[in-house]
């Protein structure tokens, strides 16, 4: 299949340079948007071919492609989704504002749009970004997979494509690969082998829209390990996707649904999206974890430890956001003046000091921020029976829905803003381990409220059953068996097990051949297996920490991963900041390279002065 040229502008072949972007989803689109914004300043008048390599459509990519069920939603309000920069993004390139999803689509800002609509928005953003490129910059789409990158550090790179005998020549390569498939880890391999041996069904971690769910039989129990957004997709596809429907708060089965027994480490679903708008003064963030503190952590000769050095700053920052809002919006629930509290809070040197201050200033424990209890709400709880736990977890979800839609608890929304602020700083720190990303998603990136109402209806209908926290799965006696300390003595067996989560984006286990080849060649990796990149501009680092002059990487497979490729308006957009830095570094490199190529060779001194 030949490449598709998206913008065609004549230019002299002698002056043209080549940039290959592997990945044409929202991250690749965001990079092109930033190239278009900065090229007039940094690359005016020079020819450039941009090659987009991705088997999926530009803009939407794999995750947001049109070819998926219309039942699947985004987990953000349409007004909270933008692909455009604003004044809150700290970057060197110019701001190029544009519409949010709800402004572009003309839908209610509080709508949870389906993924097909988001895909259409992303395709439009991509078309706008390409159209905004200066004269002389041409974009080509190659609907193929990239297999590997070769070439010397100081010379042109070659990007080899599936089904093509000759590579694309590239002066620079940017990997914007998005979510990736991975080979199974040790436990998953054992479970898969057991399933094959005993005629069972084992569905490993995957993007749920790509999973073949046909082997999950009506009426039969299915163990589901994972209670996040992948589970929500699974729940939808196996209920409404099989002909069931909702009548108010009641689920009417089609008879084709399996029975889902779901559990996880926490044993509860992610917190619902907050269902009210912000009013009044925003917390002045960052306060205790800002650029100065991040610079200090990065400057430590011996490095830093996340739990010892970073997490206390995160706790203090989120606590500040919480209490700032509580004192401002609900002063009747506080016992001292905010100015006194703020001064003492800032001076507190440890967790014990802060807890004593909060206990004296905030009378009701329900108004205090307890991140440990939020993270593990079932810790220490034991239920006498499986049915008692079903009632208990339904009450937990109902309470969460009520709280997340009640402005009386608007300190929760302030903590959400604090989480966004913190994430913007933690991105700069690079490898901080995987725990933080899961904690952030659990608190800040949960499902729409209507999805949890559907979960409650499915629970009452007996289609979904809750297993508990620290769910353990054993393969024995020809079946899979699940249990949890939340309900001592209870276990359930099934002939099907679904791992409801995305694969881990590690270099060693990625099925993507390009990343595997980079690893084999000596690309640097973190302790969690992520690709190491230069925090300044995204250049790929080798195992000795040297940045590759001609290779960049952006996205969840790197240690510079962000909450997503798009974000809420006016929240700083860490991904936008990264896109801008990479785009400008690439343009400067290509500009300087072009100047070197165009400059005449030095002829040396005149012959009569030669020695």
GISULRA-V623680 format. One record per residue. N is the residue number from 1. SS is DSSP state (helix for helix, strand for strand, loop for the rest). PSI is psi in whole degrees, -180 to 180 (none if undefined). D_FIRST is the distance of its C-alpha to the first C-alpha in whole Angstrom. Layout:
N:SS:PSI:D_FIRST ; N:SS:PSI:D_FIRST
This chain:
1:loop:134:0 ; 2:loop:163:4 ; 3:loop:156:7 ; 4:strand:124:9 ; 5:strand:122:13 ; 6:strand:-24:15 ; 7:strand:129:18 ; 8:loop:115:19 ; 9:loop:132:22 ; 10:loop:143:23 ; 11:loop:156:25 ; 12:loop:126:26 ; 13:loop:-22:23 ; 14:loop:-24:27 ; 15:loop:-1:27 ; 16:loop:141:24 ; 17:strand:172:23 ; 18:strand:131:20 ; 19:strand:124:20 ; 20:strand:126:18 ; 21:strand:115:18 ; 22:strand:108:17 ; 23:loop:111:17 ; 24:loop:21:17 ; 25:loop:-159:20 ; 26:helix:-29:23 ; 27:helix:-43:24 ; 28:helix:-39:21 ; 29:helix:-42:22 ; 30:helix:-35:26 ; 31:helix:-43:25 ; 32:helix:-39:23 ; 33:helix:-41:26 ; 34:helix:-33:29 ; 35:helix:-43:27 ; 36:helix:-36:28 ; 37:helix:-38:31 ; 38:helix:-14:32 ; 39:helix:-40:30 ; 40:helix:-32:33 ; 41:helix:-40:36 ; 42:helix:-16:34 ; 43:loop:28:31 ; 44:loop:136:32 ; 45:loop:0:31 ; 46:loop:143:29 ; 47:loop:146:25 ; 48:strand:131:23 ; 49:strand:123:19 ; 50:strand:120:18 ; 51:strand:118:15 ; 52:strand:124:14 ; 53:strand:113:12 ; 54:loop:129:12 ; 55:loop:-13:11 ; 56:loop:165:13 ; 57:loop:141:14 ; 58:loop:142:16 ; 59:loop:-67:19 ; 60:loop:-39:20 ; 61:loop:-160:18 ; 62:loop:-48:19 ; 63:loop:-35:22 ; 64:loop:17:23 ; 65:loop:157:20 ; 66:loop:-28:21 ; 67:loop:65:20 ; 68:loop:169:23 ; 69:loop:133:27 ; 70:loop:-9:29 ; 71:loop:-18:32 ; 72:loop:130:31 ; 73:strand:165:32 ; 74:loop:164:32 ; 75:loop:26:35 ; 76:loop:149:36 ; 77:loop:149:38 ; 78:helix:-30:36 ; 79:helix:-11:38 ; 80:helix:16:38 ; 81:loop:118:34 ; 82:strand:151:33 ; 83:loop:12:30 ; 84:loop:146:32 ; 85:loop:159:35 ; 86:loop:-175:39 ; 87:loop:-13:42 ; 88:loop:-14:42 ; 89:loop:119:39 ; 90:loop:103:41 ; 91:loop:166:38 ; 92:loop:-26:39 ; 93:loop:166:36 ; 94:loop:149:37 ; 95:loop:131:37 ; 96:loop:91:34 ; 97:loop:160:36 ; 98:loop:175:34 ; 99:loop:149:34 ; 100:loop:174:34 ; 101:helix:-44:32 ; 102:helix:-34:36 ; 103:helix:-41:36 ; 104:helix:-43:33 ; 105:helix:-13:33 ; 106:loop:38:36 ; 107:loop:168:37 ; 108:loop:132:40 ; 109:loop:-24:40 ; 110:loop:2:41 ; 111:loop:140:39 ; 112:loop:97:36 ; 113:loop:154:33 ; 114:strand:163:31 ; 115:helix:-25:27 ; 116:helix:-39:25 ; 117:helix:-42:28 ; 118:helix:-39:27 ; 119:helix:-40:23 ; 120:helix:-40:24 ; 121:helix:-45:26 ; 122:helix:-37:24 ; 123:helix:-41:21 ; 124:helix:-43:24 ; 125:helix:-42:25 ; 126:helix:-46:22 ; 127:helix:-39:21 ; 128:helix:-40:25 ; 129:helix:-43:24 ; 130:helix:-42:22 ; 131:helix:-26:24 ; 132:loop:-7:27 ; 133:loop:142:25 ; 134:loop:162:28 ; 135:loop:137:27 ; 136:loop:-11:25 ; 137:strand:121:23 ; 138:strand:137:19 ; 139:strand:131:17 ; 140:strand:139:13 ; 141:strand:129:11 ; 142:strand:104:8 ; 143:loop:65:8 ; 144:loop:169:8 ; 145:loop:143:12 ; 146:strand:132:14 ; 147:strand:-38:16 ; 148:strand:165:19 ; 149:strand:131:20 ; 150:strand:173:22 ; 151:loop:153:25 ; 152:loop:155:28 ; 153:loop:-40:30 ; 154:loop:9:31 ; 155:loop:-178:28 ; 156:loop:146:24 ; 157:strand:157:22 ; 158:strand:127:19 ; 159:strand:115:16 ; 160:strand:131:15 ; 161:strand:149:11 ; 162:loop:131:10 ; 163:loop:14:9 ; 164:loop:128:9 ; 165:loop:-24:12 ; 166:loop:142:13 ; 167:loop:166:14 ; 168:strand:128:14 ; 169:strand:138:18 ; 170:strand:133:20 ; 171:loop:-31:24 ; 172:strand:151:24 ; 173:strand:133:22 ; 174:strand:125:22 ; 175:strand:112:22 ; 176:loop:63:22 ; 177:loop:-19:21 ; 178:loop:-155:23 ; 179:loop:138:24 ; 180:loop:154:23 ; 181:loop:157:24 ; 182:strand:151:27 ; 183:loop:160:28 ; 184:loop:146:32 ; 185:loop:-177:35 ; 186:helix:-47:38 ; 187:helix:-43:39 ; 188:helix:-38:36 ; 189:helix:-42:35 ; 190:helix:-42:39 ; 191:helix:-41:39 ; 192:helix:-42:35 ; 193:helix:-40:37 ; 194:helix:-42:40 ; 195:helix:-43:38 ; 196:helix:-41:37 ; 197:helix:-34:40 ; 198:helix:10:42 ; 199:loop:33:39 ; 200:loop:176:39 ; 201:strand:126:36 ; 202:strand:114:35 ; 203:strand:112:32 ; 204:loop:175:32 ; 205:loop:136:31 ; 206:loop:163:28 ; 207:loop:115:26 ; 208:helix:-36:28 ; 209:helix:-19:26 ; 210:helix:-6:24 ; 211:loop:143:27 ; 212:loop:105:27 ; 213:loop:5:31 ; 214:loop:-24:32 ; 215:loop:-8:34 ; 216:loop:109:36 ; 217:loop:148:39 ; 218:loop:136:41 ; 219:loop:-13:44 ; 220:loop:148:44 ; 221:strand:141:44 ; 222:strand:124:41 ; 223:strand:132:42 ; 224:strand:119:40 ; 225:strand:110:40 ; 226:loop:130:39 ; 227:loop:24:40 ; 228:loop:-147:38 ; 229:helix:-30:35 ; 230:helix:-37:33 ; 231:helix:-42:36 ; 232:helix:-44:36 ; 233:helix:-45:33 ; 234:helix:-46:34 ; 235:helix:-45:37 ; 236:helix:-47:36 ; 237:helix:-28:33 ; 238:helix:-1:36 ; 239:loop:-83:38 ; 240:helix:-36:37 ; 241:helix:-16:34 ; 242:helix:21:36 ; 243:loop:0:38 ; 244:loop:167:41 ; 245:strand:162:42 ; 246:strand:133:45 ; 247:strand:97:48 ; 248:loop:-125:49 ; 249:loop:15:50 ; 250:strand:135:50 ; 251:strand:131:47 ; 252:strand:107:47 ; 253:loop:155:45 ; 254:loop:-16:43 ; 255:loop:-3:44 ; 256:loop:2:40 ; 257:loop:142:41 ; 258:loop:176:41 ; 259:strand:119:44 ; 260:strand:117:42 ; 261:strand:106:45 ; 262:strand:139:43 ; 263:strand:177:45 ; 264:strand:-173:44 ; 265:loop:-47:45 ; 266:loop:-31:47 ; 267:loop:7:47 ; 268:loop:158:47 ; 269:loop:162:44 ; 270:loop:152:43 ; 271:loop:142:45 ; 272:loop:153:44 ; 273:loop:142:43 ; 274:loop:135:46 ; 275:loop:30:47 ; 276:loop:165:49 ; 277:loop:156:48 ; 278:loop:139:50 ; 279:loop:150:53 ; 280:loop:-165:55 ; 281:loop:135:55 ; 282:loop:153:52 ; 283:loop:139:53 ; 284:loop:88:53 ; 285:loop:150:50 ; 286:loop:155:50 ; 287:loop:-52:53 ; 288:loop:-10:54 ; 289:loop:85:50 ; 290:loop:-166:49 ; 291:helix:-39:48 ; 292:helix:-44:51 ; 293:helix:-38:51 ; 294:helix:-42:48 ; 295:helix:-41:48 ; 296:helix:-41:51 ; 297:helix:-43:49 ; 298:helix:-27:47 ; 299:helix:-7:50 ; 300:loop:126:52 ; 301:loop:-36:52 ; 302:loop:9:52 ; 303:loop:-167:49 ; 304:loop:159:49 ; 305:loop:132:49 ; 306:helix:-52:48 ; 307:helix:-40:50 ; 308:helix:-44:53 ; 309:helix:-32:52 ; 310:helix:-47:49 ; 311:helix:-41:50 ; 312:helix:-36:54 ; 313:helix:-38:52 ; 314:helix:-48:50 ; 315:helix:-45:53 ; 316:helix:-38:55 ; 317:helix:-46:52 ; 318:helix:-37:51 ; 319:helix:-41:55 ; 320:helix:-46:56 ; 321:helix:-44:53 ; 322:helix:-52:55 ; 323:helix:-29:58 ; 324:helix:-46:58 ; 325:helix:-41:57 ; 326:helix:-47:59 ; 327:helix:-35:62 ; 328:helix:-43:61 ; 329:helix:-23:60 ; 330:loop:57:62 ; 331:helix:-24:65 ; 332:helix:-15:68 ; 333:helix:16:66 ; 334:loop:161:67 ; 335:loop:-11:70 ; 336:loop:172:70 ; 337:loop:149:69 ; 338:helix:-40:65 ; 339:helix:-39:67 ; 340:helix:-45:69 ; 341:helix:-46:66 ; 342:helix:-43:63 ; 343:helix:-44:66 ; 344:helix:-36:66 ; 345:helix:-44:63 ; 346:helix:-34:62 ; 347:helix:-19:65 ; 348:loop:131:64 ; 349:loop:-7:63 ; 350:loop:173:62 ; 351:helix:-40:61 ; 352:helix:-41:64 ; 353:helix:-43:66 ; 354:helix:-42:63 ; 355:helix:-40:64 ; 356:helix:-41:67 ; 357:helix:-48:67 ; 358:helix:-41:64 ; 359:helix:-35:67 ; 360:helix:-24:70 ; 361:helix:-21:68 ; 362:loop:98:66 ; 363:loop:-41:68 ; 364:loop:118:66 ; 365:helix:-27:64 ; 366:helix:-19:61 ; 367:helix:0:60 ; 368:loop:149:60 ; 369:loop:119:56 ; 370:loop:95:56 ; 371:helix:-32:53 ; 372:helix:-46:53 ; 373:helix:-36:54 ; 374:helix:-40:51 ; 375:helix:-37:49 ; 376:loop:73:51 ; 377:loop:-19:53 ; 378:loop:1:54 ; 379:loop:128:55 ; 380:loop:-10:59 ; 381:loop:136:58 ; 382:loop:137:59 ; 383:loop:144:59 ; 384:loop:-23:62 ; 385:loop:163:59 ; 386:helix:-42:56 ; 387:helix:-37:57 ; 388:helix:-39:59 ; 389:helix:-36:56 ; 390:helix:-45:54 ; 391:helix:-42:56 ; 392:helix:-41:56 ; 393:helix:-31:52 ; 394:helix:-41:52 ; 395:helix:-40:55 ; 396:helix:-48:53 ; 397:helix:-41:50 ; 398:helix:-42:52 ; 399:helix:-40:54 ; 400:helix:-44:51 ; 401:helix:-43:50 ; 402:helix:-46:53 ; 403:helix:-43:53 ; 404:helix:-7:50 ; 405:loop:14:51 ; 406:loop:112:54 ; 407:helix:-14:55 ; 408:helix:-18:58 ; 409:helix:38:55 ; 410:loop:-11:54 ; 411:helix:-26:54 ; 412:helix:-41:51 ; 413:helix:-34:49 ; 414:helix:-38:50 ; 415:helix:-38:49 ; 416:helix:-45:46 ; 417:helix:-37:46 ; 418:helix:-39:48 ; 419:helix:-42:45 ; 420:helix:-42:42 ; 421:helix:-45:44 ; 422:helix:-44:45 ; 423:helix:-39:41 ; 424:helix:-31:41 ; 425:helix:-40:43 ; 426:helix:-28:42 ; 427:helix:-35:38 ; 428:helix:-22:40 ; 429:helix:-14:42 ; 430:loop:-125:39 ; 431:loop:104:39 ; 432:loop:10:42 ; 433:loop:170:41 ; 434:loop:-19:39 ; 435:helix:-44:42 ; 436:helix:-42:42 ; 437:helix:-38:39 ; 438:helix:-41:40 ; 439:helix:-45:43 ; 440:helix:-48:41 ; 441:helix:-40:39 ; 442:helix:-42:42 ; 443:helix:-37:44 ; 444:helix:-14:42 ; 445:loop:44:39 ; 446:loop:-174:40 ; 447:loop:162:39 ; 448:loop:148:40 ; 449:helix:-43:44 ; 450:helix:-30:43 ; 451:helix:-39:41 ; 452:helix:-29:44 ; 453:helix:-38:46 ; 454:helix:-40:44 ; 455:helix:-43:44 ; 456:helix:-44:48 ; 457:helix:-41:48 ; 458:helix:-35:46 ; 459:helix:-45:48 ; 460:helix:-30:51 ; 461:loop:-8:50 ; 462:loop:9:49 ; 463:loop:-31:45 ; 464:strand:133:45 ; 465:strand:139:48 ; 466:strand:135:48 ; 467:strand:-44:49 ; 468:strand:-175:50 ; 469:strand:158:49 ; 470:loop:45:48 ; 471:loop:127:47 ; 472:strand:138:47 ; 473:strand:128:45 ; 474:strand:144:47 ; 475:strand:111:45 ; 476:strand:153:48 ; 477:loop:31:50 ; 478:loop:11:47 ; 479:strand:173:46 ; 480:strand:141:45 ; 481:strand:133:47 ; 482:strand:144:47 ; 483:strand:169:50 ; 484:loop:142:52 ; 485:helix:-13:55 ; 486:helix:-34:55 ; 487:helix:86:56 ; 488:loop:135:58 ; 489:loop:-12:58 ; 490:loop:139:56 ; 491:strand:160:52 ; 492:strand:141:50 ; 493:strand:152:48 ; 494:strand:162:45 ; 495:loop:8:42 ; 496:strand:140:39 ; 497:strand:128:39 ; 498:strand:128:36 ; 499:strand:99:35 ; 500:loop:77:35 ; 501:loop:162:33 ; 502:loop:151:30 ; 503:loop:151:30 ; 504:loop:131:31 ; 505:loop:62:29 ; 506:loop:152:30 ; 507:loop:-43:29 ; 508:loop:-33:30 ; 509:loop:0:29 ; 510:strand:135:26 ; 511:loop:-14:23 ; 512:loop:119:21 ; 513:helix:-28:20 ; 514:helix:-47:20 ; 515:helix:-38:24 ; 516:helix:-40:25 ; 517:helix:-40:24 ; 518:helix:-42:26 ; 519:helix:-44:29 ; 520:helix:-30:29 ; 521:helix:-10:29 ; 522:loop:18:32 ; 523:strand:144:31 ; 524:loop:148:34 ; 525:strand:153:34 ; 526:loop:177:37 ; 527:loop:-29:39 ; 528:loop:3:37 ; 529:loop:12:34 ; 530:loop:153:32 ; 531:strand:127:31 ; 532:loop:134:33 ; 533:strand:157:33 ; 534:loop:126:35 ; 535:loop:-20:37 ; 536:loop:-41:37 ; 537:loop:1:33 ; 538:loop:9:31 ; 539:strand:141:31 ; 540:strand:133:30 ; 541:strand:145:33 ; 542:strand:-177:34 ; 543:loop:-16:37 ; 544:loop:2:39 ; 545:loop:6:38 ; 546:loop:131:37 ; 547:strand:138:34 ; 548:strand:128:31 ; 549:strand:-19:31 ; 550:strand:10:27 ; 551:strand:130:26 ; 552:strand:162:27 ; 553:strand:140:26 ; 554:loop:142:27 ; 555:loop:-174:27 ; 556:loop:-13:29 ; 557:loop:1:28 ; 558:strand:165:30 ; 559:loop:6:34 ; 560:loop:23:34 ; 561:loop:148:32 ; 562:loop:174:34 ; 563:loop:-22:34 ; 564:loop:170:31 ; 565:loop:-16:28 ; 566:loop:172:31 ; 567:strand:180:34 ; 568:loop:146:37 ; 569:loop:148:38 ; 570:loop:35:41 ; 571:loop:19:41 ; 572:loop:-27:40 ; 573:loop:76:36 ; 574:helix:-37:36 ; 575:helix:-37:32 ; 576:helix:-40:32 ; 577:helix:-43:35 ; 578:helix:-45:32 ; 579:helix:-42:29 ; 580:helix:-45:32 ; 581:helix:-43:33 ; 582:helix:-44:30 ; 583:helix:-44:29 ; 584:helix:-39:32 ; 585:helix:-41:32 ; 586:helix:-44:28 ; 587:helix:-41:29 ; 588:helix:-44:33 ; 589:helix:-48:31 ; 590:helix:-38:29 ; 591:helix:-48:31 ; 592:helix:-37:34 ; 593:helix:-41:31 ; 594:helix:-37:31 ; 595:helix:-39:34 ; 596:helix:-41:35 ; 597:helix:-38:32 ; 598:helix:-23:34 ; 599:loop:137:38 ; 600:loop:147:39 ; 601:loop:146:41 ; 602:loop:117:44 ; 603:loop:-7:46 ; 604:loop:177:49 ; 605:loop:157:53 ; 606:loop:149:54 ; 607:helix:-37:55 ; 608:helix:-16:59 ; 609:helix:6:59 ; 610:loop:147:57 ; 611:loop:none:59
